[in-house]
Amino acid sequence: MTIPFRGICVASAALAFFSPCTAAEEEQAAPKAAVSETVVPESGDSGLSFNAGADLRIRQEIMDHVPGNPNGGFRAFRFRESGYRNHMRFRPRVWAELKGDAGSAGLWTLYGRIADEFRWNSRPSNRTTEWPGEIVLDNLYIEGKGMFDGFLDLKVGRQDLCGLCGLRRILVDGTPGDGSRTLYTDMASVSFHVTETSTLDVFGLYNFDSASDFRIGDDRHRLSSLSSRFPDGSGNQDAWGAGVVWGQTPTEWLEYQVFAITKRLRETQRPQTSRRTDLFGVRVQPRITETVKADFDLMYQRRGEWSGFAGINWKSSREGWKPTCGADYRYMSGKWDPMWGRDAIESEMYLYGTHDGVGWWSNQHYLKLWGGVEFAPRHKLVISTGPVFAADRDGVGGGNGRFKGLFSRAHYAFPLWTPDRDKGERFEVFGHVIAELFNPGDYYDTDKPGYFIRWQIDFAF
């Protein structure tokens, strides 16, 4: 473990154990399994609450004819079409948290999680790994909610980047390239509740591509390498950045955010090689009616690149079956840098197939029409389709046009075992199935349809 992160961990633990704690008034929402709570009594009415749990994700993915550089051979401006791939992935995780209420000092949480992923690949078989493979410290942070009588929230340590400030089109994955096993980054973030309707969020993060990071197992087959590759194919980066986000809800029907974010990448082996990206953006989310919402953003990068999004969706308010539908349009200029947005935002298939590295979303116009239905609790089916065009005629795909192709997708999420929360049950099983089809256009030098299929089952304890 490197010195910067060790310092964060020590500071986090000190804050957690030296803050006066009483029984928590309410549980905060967190993206982890619901578990029963064990209370450790102290003198008087004070106490600490301790939670622990685990989850296991099992998935199989099958794909063929995915355009781009889907097998990891990053070759700038050279098209490659994938062959058949079939692999199983198993990701167990174990987590624990300690909570305490410090009154006006806020509700404090100390949270830790370790993760592993081992894989069995039918093709290509050379990427098969065995358990325990490589166990990593996935999360370790201290969080304070409602500090100074609700004025600010604080979160320091190793944490998931996904969901920060709600900016999912730019802040998703801190560790791209390892198949969604981890999304963490070493980060400190503060949210100031300036007024009842406005917040100011400030964050800074640092990720290092170093074998000295906390890991147990076979370091020769690192799955969590920060393969934040440049379009020229170089990789193994140190990444750091910071941002400020102002958000306000002036009326019940309107929310907006204004933000500035900067990122630096530096090659571990060649420190003199670096890349700087500065981004400025605005996001507006109007509520048109009780059932119709819209979402718009416009972002500019200092090198003269632009990205924009416009979407509208409708969801029925009726009881029982709830139909939903919408339309989205996404634009990214020819050399747009996705920063930390390198995740399966639009497509699982294209996560493997982008030309400039895993999840390097750039150079596209994408219009998507979608519709779906929630026909039972936690049963949801969504189907989408739409054309993808290149913003710049760069010739990377080998063809002579701009039409990348028609992309269609179906996603069905479902529960298999739902616990009775009122009885304190905690075991649950849920899953999903995804099918994607890409019919290439004249941007590529192939007419073979690409496809991607995945089934996934999650067990939470």
NUBA-451759 format. One record per residue (C-alpha): z, x, y. Coordinates in pm, 1 decimal. Each point is the difference from the previous one (the first is absolute). Last residue first. Layout:
+----------+----------+----------+
:       pz :       px :       py :
+----------+----------+----------+
:        Z :        X :        Y :
...
+----------+----------+----------+
//
This chain:
+----------+----------+----------+
:       pz :       px :       py :
+----------+----------+----------+
:    205.7 :  -2596.3 :  -1205.5 :
:   -358.6 :    -42.7 :    115.0 :
:   -294.3 :      4.2 :   -243.0 :
:   -350.1 :     15.4 :    146.6 :
:   -324.9 :    -77.9 :   -186.1 :
:   -342.2 :    108.4 :    122.0 :
:   -360.1 :    -80.5 :    -89.3 :
:   -285.2 :    183.4 :    163.0 :
:   -378.3 :    -31.4 :      6.6 :
:   -247.1 :    193.9 :    216.7 :
:   -377.3 :    -36.2 :     15.0 :
:   -301.1 :    180.0 :    141.9 :
:   -341.9 :   -161.5 :    -13.3 :
:   -279.7 :    247.8 :    -77.1 :
:   -260.3 :      1.3 :    277.4 :
:     27.4 :    370.3 :     81.0 :
:   -116.9 :    218.1 :    289.8 :
:    253.5 :   -154.6 :    234.2 :
:    -32.1 :   -136.3 :    356.5 :
:   -270.5 :   -234.7 :   -133.3 :
:    257.5 :   -237.6 :   -149.6 :
:    258.3 :     26.9 :   -277.2 :
:    138.8 :   -305.5 :   -184.8 :
:    377.5 :     55.4 :    -14.7 :
:    215.0 :   -209.5 :   -235.0 :
:    380.5 :    -15.2 :     -2.1 :
:    243.6 :   -157.7 :   -247.6 :
:    376.0 :      1.6 :     52.9 :
:    269.4 :   -142.3 :   -232.0 :
:    365.3 :    -35.0 :     98.3 :
:    351.2 :     25.5 :   -134.4 :
:    354.3 :   -128.0 :    -13.8 :
:    312.4 :     53.9 :   -209.2 :
:    355.9 :    -61.2 :    115.3 :
:    350.8 :    107.7 :    -97.2 :
:    266.1 :    -63.9 :    264.7 :
:    199.1 :   -307.2 :    -96.7 :
:    297.1 :    -79.2 :    224.2 :
:     17.8 :   -365.6 :    -96.9 :
:   -131.5 :   -119.2 :    336.4 :
:   -274.8 :    262.2 :    -20.3 :
:   -149.9 :   -155.4 :   -313.3 :
:   -248.0 :    266.7 :   -103.2 :
:   -374.6 :    -56.5 :    -23.1 :
:   -189.3 :    120.3 :   -306.8 :
:   -379.4 :     25.9 :    -14.7 :
:    -84.8 :    -34.7 :    368.9 :
:   -361.1 :     -3.5 :    128.1 :
:   -244.4 :    176.2 :    231.4 :
:   -377.7 :    -59.7 :    -25.3 :
:   -242.2 :    215.1 :    200.4 :
:   -378.3 :    -43.4 :      9.1 :
:   -236.7 :    231.2 :    188.0 :
:   -358.0 :     19.4 :    120.2 :
:   -178.8 :    279.3 :    189.0 :
:   -364.2 :    -26.3 :     98.1 :
:   -164.5 :    331.5 :     82.3 :
:    -14.1 :    309.1 :    216.7 :
:   -275.7 :   -136.1 :    224.8 :
:    -78.0 :    276.8 :    249.7 :
:   -327.9 :    131.6 :   -137.8 :
:   -175.9 :    310.8 :   -134.6 :
:    190.1 :     61.6 :   -321.9 :
:    197.7 :    302.6 :   -118.6 :
:    340.4 :   -147.0 :     77.7 :
:     82.1 :    266.3 :    257.9 :
:   -310.2 :    -78.6 :    204.3 :
:    192.3 :    -14.5 :    328.2 :
:   -145.1 :   -326.9 :    136.1 :
:    311.2 :    -77.8 :    201.4 :
:    202.0 :   -325.6 :     -8.6 :
:    -81.0 :    -38.3 :   -368.3 :
:    -16.1 :   -359.9 :   -119.7 :
:    223.3 :   -195.1 :   -240.9 :
:    -80.8 :   -358.6 :    -98.6 :
:    256.4 :   -264.3 :   -103.6 :
:    194.5 :   -162.7 :   -279.5 :
:    353.8 :   -122.3 :    -59.4 :
:    197.0 :   -185.7 :   -268.3 :
:    378.4 :    -58.5 :     20.1 :
:    220.2 :   -149.3 :   -275.4 :
:    376.2 :    -41.9 :     44.8 :
:    274.1 :    -98.4 :   -245.2 :
:    336.9 :     93.0 :    153.8 :
:    123.2 :   -362.7 :    -12.2 :
:   -292.5 :   -215.2 :   -115.4 :
:   -358.3 :    -71.2 :    114.8 :
:    -27.1 :    250.6 :    283.1 :
:   -370.8 :    -11.2 :     80.5 :
:   -272.8 :    229.0 :    120.5 :
:   -285.0 :     64.6 :    236.0 :
:   -173.4 :    299.9 :    146.2 :
:   -286.4 :    100.1 :    224.5 :
:    -30.8 :    370.7 :     79.4 :
:   -212.6 :    183.1 :    256.4 :
:     14.5 :    379.2 :    -21.2 :
:   -165.5 :    234.0 :    248.6 :
:     50.3 :    356.1 :   -115.9 :
:     29.0 :    368.4 :     75.6 :
:    353.0 :     86.0 :   -117.4 :
:    267.3 :    -60.7 :   -262.1 :
:    113.4 :    327.5 :   -160.9 :
:    189.8 :   -157.0 :   -290.1 :
:    -52.1 :    291.6 :   -236.3 :
:   -229.7 :    253.9 :    161.4 :
:   -300.3 :     12.5 :    230.5 :
:   -241.3 :   -218.2 :   -194.3 :
:    221.7 :   -299.7 :    -73.2 :
:    -23.7 :   -100.9 :   -365.4 :
:    349.9 :     16.2 :   -139.6 :
:    163.4 :   -215.7 :    267.1 :
:   -329.8 :   -185.7 :      1.3 :
:     83.8 :   -157.0 :   -333.4 :
:    348.1 :   -115.0 :    103.8 :
:   -143.4 :   -174.2 :    304.4 :
:     85.3 :   -110.1 :    353.5 :
:    336.6 :    161.3 :     67.6 :
:     10.4 :    208.6 :   -317.3 :
:    163.3 :    292.2 :    181.0 :
:    -94.2 :    271.7 :    244.0 :
:    136.8 :   -155.5 :    319.7 :
:    211.3 :    306.3 :     82.7 :
:   -268.0 :    155.4 :    227.1 :
:   -317.2 :   -205.5 :    -68.5 :
:   -211.1 :    245.5 :    204.8 :
:   -312.3 :   -171.4 :    134.5 :
:   -306.2 :    223.2 :    -18.5 :
:   -272.8 :   -265.3 :    -17.6 :
:    182.7 :   -276.2 :    183.3 :
:    224.9 :   -248.4 :   -177.7 :
:    -54.9 :   -376.3 :     28.0 :
:    181.2 :   -276.0 :   -189.1 :
:    -82.3 :   -372.0 :      2.7 :
:    215.2 :   -258.1 :   -174.4 :
:    -49.4 :   -367.7 :    -92.3 :
:    251.0 :   -247.4 :   -137.5 :
:    112.1 :   -239.4 :   -270.1 :
:    312.3 :   -160.9 :   -146.0 :
:     68.2 :   -284.2 :   -242.1 :
:    362.6 :    -97.5 :    -68.7 :
:     48.4 :   -199.5 :   -321.4 :
:    335.8 :   -174.4 :      6.2 :
:    117.6 :   -110.2 :    342.5 :
:   -237.6 :      3.4 :    297.2 :
:     15.2 :    264.2 :    272.3 :
:   -346.8 :    133.8 :    -75.6 :
:    -76.1 :    357.5 :     91.8 :
:   -269.3 :    103.5 :    247.8 :
:   -110.1 :    350.8 :     87.8 :
:   -170.4 :    185.9 :    283.9 :
:    -89.4 :    367.0 :     19.6 :
:   -131.4 :    253.4 :    247.0 :
:     32.0 :    376.4 :    -47.9 :
:   -113.8 :    300.0 :    202.8 :
:    -36.4 :    374.0 :    -38.2 :
:   -131.3 :    257.2 :    245.5 :
:    -68.5 :    375.4 :      4.2 :
:    -36.2 :    207.6 :    319.2 :
:    193.5 :    309.3 :   -108.0 :
:    317.5 :   -146.1 :    151.7 :
:     12.9 :   -288.6 :   -243.2 :
:    -29.4 :   -361.9 :    116.0 :
:    140.6 :   -313.6 :   -160.7 :
:    -70.1 :   -371.3 :     49.9 :
:    192.5 :   -269.5 :   -181.4 :
:    -31.5 :   -372.3 :    -59.7 :
:    184.7 :   -246.2 :   -225.5 :
:    -31.9 :   -379.1 :     -6.4 :
:    215.8 :   -278.3 :   -138.0 :
:    -73.0 :   -361.4 :    -99.0 :
:    257.3 :   -225.9 :   -171.5 :
:    242.8 :    -82.0 :    281.2 :
:   -282.9 :     35.0 :    249.4 :
:   -166.7 :    290.1 :    184.1 :
:    271.3 :    256.7 :    -72.5 :
:   -113.8 :    310.8 :    187.5 :
:     40.7 :    351.0 :   -142.5 :
:   -106.9 :    278.5 :    238.7 :
:    -16.0 :    371.0 :    -87.2 :
:    -55.3 :    286.6 :    242.2 :
:    -92.3 :    360.4 :    -65.4 :
:     15.3 :    364.9 :     91.1 :
:    -54.9 :    274.7 :   -257.7 :
:     26.5 :    377.7 :     11.7 :
:   -134.8 :    205.9 :   -291.0 :
:     45.2 :    374.6 :    -38.4 :
:   -144.7 :    210.2 :   -281.2 :
:    113.0 :    343.7 :   -112.6 :
:   -131.4 :    320.8 :   -154.0 :
:    210.7 :    294.6 :    123.4 :
:    257.9 :    -81.1 :   -266.4 :
:   -248.5 :     85.9 :   -276.7 :
:    180.0 :    -40.0 :   -333.8 :
:    210.6 :   -296.5 :    107.7 :
:   -280.0 :   -155.5 :    201.6 :
:    117.0 :   -168.1 :    319.0 :
:    -21.8 :   -367.3 :     90.7 :
:    132.5 :   -142.0 :    325.1 :
:     39.0 :   -368.9 :     87.6 :
:     54.2 :   -189.3 :    324.5 :
:     75.7 :   -367.4 :     58.5 :
:     -7.4 :   -218.0 :    314.3 :
:     75.3 :   -371.9 :    -22.8 :
:    -26.3 :   -335.7 :    176.1 :
:    111.0 :   -303.0 :   -199.1 :
:    -54.7 :   -374.3 :     51.5 :
:    145.6 :   -332.3 :   -110.8 :
:   -107.0 :   -347.8 :    113.1 :
:     73.0 :   -362.6 :    -95.3 :
:    376.4 :     -8.1 :     54.2 :
:    -40.3 :    166.0 :    338.6 :
:     52.2 :    348.3 :    145.4 :
:     35.5 :    158.5 :   -345.5 :
:      3.4 :    372.6 :     75.6 :
:    -62.1 :    329.2 :   -174.7 :
:    -10.5 :    353.1 :    139.4 :
:    -82.0 :    268.1 :   -257.3 :
:     60.4 :    375.4 :     37.6 :
:   -129.7 :    257.5 :   -243.2 :
:     55.4 :    332.4 :   -166.0 :
:   -174.8 :    238.5 :   -236.4 :
:     20.4 :    257.5 :   -272.5 :
:   -218.6 :    101.5 :   -289.0 :
:     -5.8 :    319.7 :   -206.5 :
:   -323.3 :     -3.2 :   -194.0 :
:   -118.0 :     89.5 :   -346.9 :
:   -372.5 :    -64.1 :     54.4 :
:   -334.6 :    126.8 :    117.5 :
:   -302.9 :   -210.3 :    -91.5 :
:   -190.3 :      1.1 :    330.5 :
:    108.6 :   -362.3 :     61.7 :
:    358.4 :    124.2 :     31.4 :
:    228.1 :    -55.7 :   -295.1 :
:    339.7 :   -158.0 :     19.6 :
:     74.8 :    106.6 :   -356.6 :
:    373.5 :    -14.5 :     59.2 :
:     79.3 :     87.0 :   -358.5 :
:    190.9 :   -275.3 :   -177.0 :
:   -162.0 :     27.7 :   -343.0 :
:     76.6 :    364.4 :    -58.4 :
:   -142.4 :    117.7 :   -329.9 :
:    111.8 :    364.1 :     -1.4 :
:    341.5 :   -106.0 :    129.3 :
:     96.1 :   -132.8 :   -341.3 :
:    343.1 :   -152.2 :     37.0 :
:    265.6 :    -57.7 :    262.7 :
:    -85.6 :    -41.7 :    367.9 :
:    173.0 :     52.5 :    332.6 :
:   -245.3 :    176.8 :    230.9 :
:    -28.7 :    374.2 :    -55.5 :
:   -352.9 :    -48.4 :   -134.1 :
:   -113.9 :    -61.9 :    356.2 :
:   -233.8 :   -240.2 :    173.7 :
:    230.0 :    -89.4 :    286.5 :
:     35.7 :   -341.6 :    156.9 :
:    150.2 :    -48.4 :    346.5 :
:     73.3 :   -317.7 :    191.0 :
:     96.7 :   -122.3 :    346.7 :
:     66.2 :   -356.8 :    109.1 :
:     57.6 :   -210.5 :    311.0 :
:      5.6 :   -381.9 :      4.7 :
:     54.3 :   -198.7 :    320.4 :
:     77.8 :   -369.2 :    -44.3 :
:    -55.8 :   -318.3 :    200.5 :
:     93.5 :   -369.7 :    -21.7 :
:    380.4 :      0.5 :      6.9 :
:     -8.5 :    301.3 :    228.4 :
:    -14.5 :    376.4 :    -50.4 :
:     67.6 :    -11.4 :   -372.0 :
:    -49.3 :    373.0 :    -53.8 :
:   -144.0 :    103.3 :   -338.0 :
:     60.8 :    359.7 :   -106.5 :
:   -190.0 :    191.9 :   -267.0 :
:     63.7 :    330.9 :   -175.9 :
:   -241.5 :    109.7 :   -270.0 :
:    -57.4 :    192.9 :   -320.7 :
:   -292.1 :   -195.1 :   -149.0 :
:    -26.6 :   -217.5 :   -306.9 :
:   -283.7 :   -201.4 :   -150.9 :
:     45.8 :    114.2 :   -357.9 :
:   -171.8 :    -88.0 :   -326.4 :
:   -287.6 :   -152.0 :    195.0 :
:   -260.0 :    201.2 :   -194.7 :
:    103.9 :    345.9 :    108.9 :
:   -250.6 :     73.1 :    275.9 :
:    180.0 :   -112.3 :    312.6 :
:    363.0 :     90.8 :     68.1 :
:    116.4 :   -173.2 :    319.7 :
:   -188.3 :   -320.8 :    -68.3 :
:    -24.4 :   -310.5 :    216.8 :
:     -2.3 :     45.7 :    376.8 :
:   -346.7 :    -65.4 :    154.7 :
:   -123.6 :   -339.0 :   -121.7 :
:    349.4 :   -100.1 :   -109.8 :
:    143.6 :      6.7 :    351.6 :
:    299.3 :   -228.6 :    -68.4 :
:    233.0 :    234.5 :    189.8 :
:     30.8 :    212.2 :   -317.2 :
:   -120.3 :   -210.0 :   -295.5 :
:    -96.5 :    285.5 :   -229.6 :
:    164.6 :    328.0 :    101.5 :
:    240.5 :     -6.4 :   -291.2 :
:    313.2 :    204.5 :     61.7 :
:    141.7 :    353.3 :     -8.3 :
:    263.3 :     33.0 :    269.9 :
:    111.4 :   -179.8 :    316.1 :
:     -2.6 :   -371.3 :     88.1 :
:    154.2 :   -137.2 :    320.8 :
:     18.4 :   -351.1 :    147.0 :
:     86.1 :    -63.7 :    364.7 :
:    174.4 :   -228.8 :    248.5 :
:    170.6 :   -230.1 :   -250.8 :
:    357.7 :     49.9 :    113.1 :
:    -34.5 :    376.1 :     28.7 :
:   -177.2 :     24.2 :   -338.4 :
:   -164.6 :   -309.7 :   -145.7 :
:   -127.8 :    163.2 :   -319.2 :
:     72.9 :    360.5 :    -99.7 :
:   -198.6 :    168.4 :   -272.3 :
:     65.2 :    322.5 :   -190.9 :
:   -279.2 :    133.4 :   -217.7 :
:    -91.2 :    143.0 :   -338.6 :
:   -326.3 :   -122.4 :   -153.5 :
:   -251.3 :    134.9 :   -254.3 :
:    181.7 :    307.8 :   -125.4 :
:   -255.0 :    101.8 :   -259.5 :
:    -14.4 :     10.4 :   -379.3 :
:   -303.1 :    184.9 :   -138.6 :
:   -128.0 :    -44.7 :   -352.2 :
:    299.5 :   -177.0 :   -152.6 :
:   -200.1 :   -120.0 :   -183.5 :
:   -345.0 :    126.5 :    -91.0 :
:   -320.1 :     44.8 :    199.9 :
:   -364.2 :    -87.8 :    -76.5 :
:   -249.6 :    128.1 :    254.3 :
:   -218.5 :    187.0 :   -251.0 :
:    -81.0 :   -325.1 :   -179.8 :
:   -251.5 :   -114.7 :    261.2 :
:    -21.4 :   -255.7 :   -144.7 :
:    262.7 :   -146.1 :   -232.9 :
:    267.7 :    109.4 :    243.5 :
:    370.2 :    -31.8 :    -73.3 :
:    212.9 :     46.6 :    304.3 :
:    351.9 :     89.0 :    101.0 :
:    150.4 :   -100.9 :    329.4 :
:    349.0 :     84.4 :    116.7 :
:    233.6 :   -131.1 :    265.1 :
:    342.6 :     66.2 :    151.1 :
:    170.0 :   -232.0 :    249.1 :
:    279.8 :     29.3 :    256.7 :
:    147.9 :   -235.7 :    258.1 :
:    295.3 :     36.2 :    239.0 :
:     34.4 :   -322.2 :    196.5 :
:    194.1 :    -68.7 :    318.3 :
:     52.9 :   -336.4 :    173.4 :
:     66.9 :     61.3 :    365.7 :
:    224.2 :    209.6 :    226.0 :
:    135.1 :   -322.9 :    155.6 :
:    162.3 :    -79.2 :   -333.8 :
:    -37.5 :    288.3 :   -244.5 :
:   -126.6 :   -209.8 :   -292.4 :
:    -54.8 :    198.4 :   -319.9 :
:   -275.0 :     51.0 :   -252.3 :
:    -64.8 :    245.7 :   -283.1 :
:   -337.0 :      4.4 :   -172.7 :
:   -144.4 :     97.8 :   -335.9 :
:   -349.7 :     46.4 :   -139.2 :
:   -181.0 :     77.1 :   -326.0 :
:   -379.3 :      9.1 :    -33.4 :
:   -235.0 :    -14.1 :   -299.7 :
:   -377.0 :     31.4 :     57.6 :
:   -235.9 :    -30.4 :   -299.1 :
:   -374.6 :     40.8 :     48.1 :
:   -277.6 :    -80.4 :   -246.7 :
:   -352.5 :    131.2 :     45.0 :
:   -365.0 :    -91.4 :    -45.5 :
:   -281.2 :    162.4 :    195.0 :
:   -375.4 :    -33.3 :    -55.3 :
:   -218.6 :    223.6 :    210.8 :
:     19.7 :     45.3 :    370.1 :
:   -289.2 :     27.9 :    243.6 :
:     -9.7 :    300.0 :    227.3 :
:   -156.2 :     33.6 :    344.3 :
:     12.6 :    323.1 :    193.7 :
:     95.7 :      9.1 :    366.2 :
:    325.5 :    188.7 :    -59.8 :
:     75.4 :     77.7 :   -358.8 :
:    344.3 :   -109.0 :   -115.3 :
:     -2.6 :     -1.0 :   -377.6 :
:    281.4 :   -254.5 :    -43.7 :
:   -165.8 :   -215.0 :   -261.2 :
:    -82.5 :   -285.8 :    238.2 :
:   -215.1 :    195.2 :    245.6 :
:   -217.7 :   -284.0 :    131.9 :
:   -136.0 :   -286.0 :   -206.5 :
:    199.1 :   -165.0 :   -282.5 :
:   -235.5 :    -24.0 :   -298.8 :
:    285.6 :    -85.6 :   -241.9 :
:    360.0 :   -118.3 :      9.4 :
:    292.5 :    -85.4 :   -227.0 :
:    363.4 :      0.1 :    113.3 :
:    306.3 :    -70.0 :   -214.1 :
:    340.8 :    -56.4 :    153.7 :
:    365.7 :     17.3 :    -94.5 :
:    268.2 :      0.4 :    271.6 :
:    365.2 :     42.1 :    -92.5 :
:    292.6 :    -86.7 :    223.3 :
:    359.4 :    109.9 :     39.6 :
:    323.4 :   -115.5 :    155.8 :
:    311.8 :     86.8 :    190.2 :
:    221.7 :   -170.1 :    254.6 :
:    334.3 :    109.6 :    146.5 :
:    192.4 :   -196.2 :    260.0 :
:    274.0 :    170.0 :    197.6 :
:    322.0 :   -162.9 :    106.3 :
:    229.0 :   -107.0 :    282.3 :
:    237.1 :   -296.0 :    -25.8 :
:    319.2 :    204.1 :    -15.9 :
:    -23.6 :    333.8 :   -180.2 :
:   -318.5 :     64.9 :   -191.4 :
:   -183.1 :   -199.3 :   -264.3 :
:   -318.3 :    121.6 :   -170.8 :
:   -227.6 :   -302.0 :    -18.3 :
:   -270.3 :    -11.9 :   -268.0 :
:   -310.1 :   -195.3 :     93.3 :
:   -253.3 :   -159.3 :   -231.9 :
:   -356.6 :    109.3 :     35.4 :
:   -318.6 :   -101.1 :    175.6 :
:   -277.5 :    246.4 :    -72.5 :
:   -135.2 :    200.8 :    288.4 :
:   -193.1 :    -47.2 :    318.6 :
:    304.1 :    -59.1 :    223.3 :
:    138.5 :   -301.2 :    188.3 :
:    344.5 :     47.6 :    146.1 :
:    304.2 :   -148.7 :   -170.6 :
:    243.8 :   -181.0 :    224.1 :
:    349.2 :     32.7 :    144.1 :
:     65.4 :    336.7 :   -163.1 :
:    362.6 :     58.0 :    -98.7 :
:    163.1 :    269.5 :    210.4 :
:    -94.5 :    362.0 :     62.4 :
:    121.2 :    266.0 :    243.8 :
:   -275.9 :    265.0 :     26.4 :
:     96.4 :    332.5 :   -157.5 :
:   -174.6 :    -53.4 :   -332.8 :
:   -337.8 :   -114.2 :    125.7 :
:    -28.3 :    229.9 :    298.9 :
:     82.9 :    302.9 :   -212.2 :
:   -248.3 :   -101.7 :   -269.0 :
:   -279.5 :    -35.7 :    253.8 :
:     77.7 :    332.2 :    167.7 :
:     -3.9 :    177.8 :   -334.2 :
:   -328.0 :   -166.6 :   -102.1 :
:   -174.6 :     76.3 :    331.0 :
:    106.9 :    362.9 :    -17.1 :
:   -128.4 :     27.5 :   -354.3 :
:   -333.0 :   -138.4 :    125.3 :
:    -42.5 :    275.0 :    256.4 :
:    133.1 :    274.8 :   -235.4 :
:   -244.7 :    -59.6 :   -282.2 :
:     93.1 :   -143.9 :   -334.6 :
+----------+----------+----------+
//
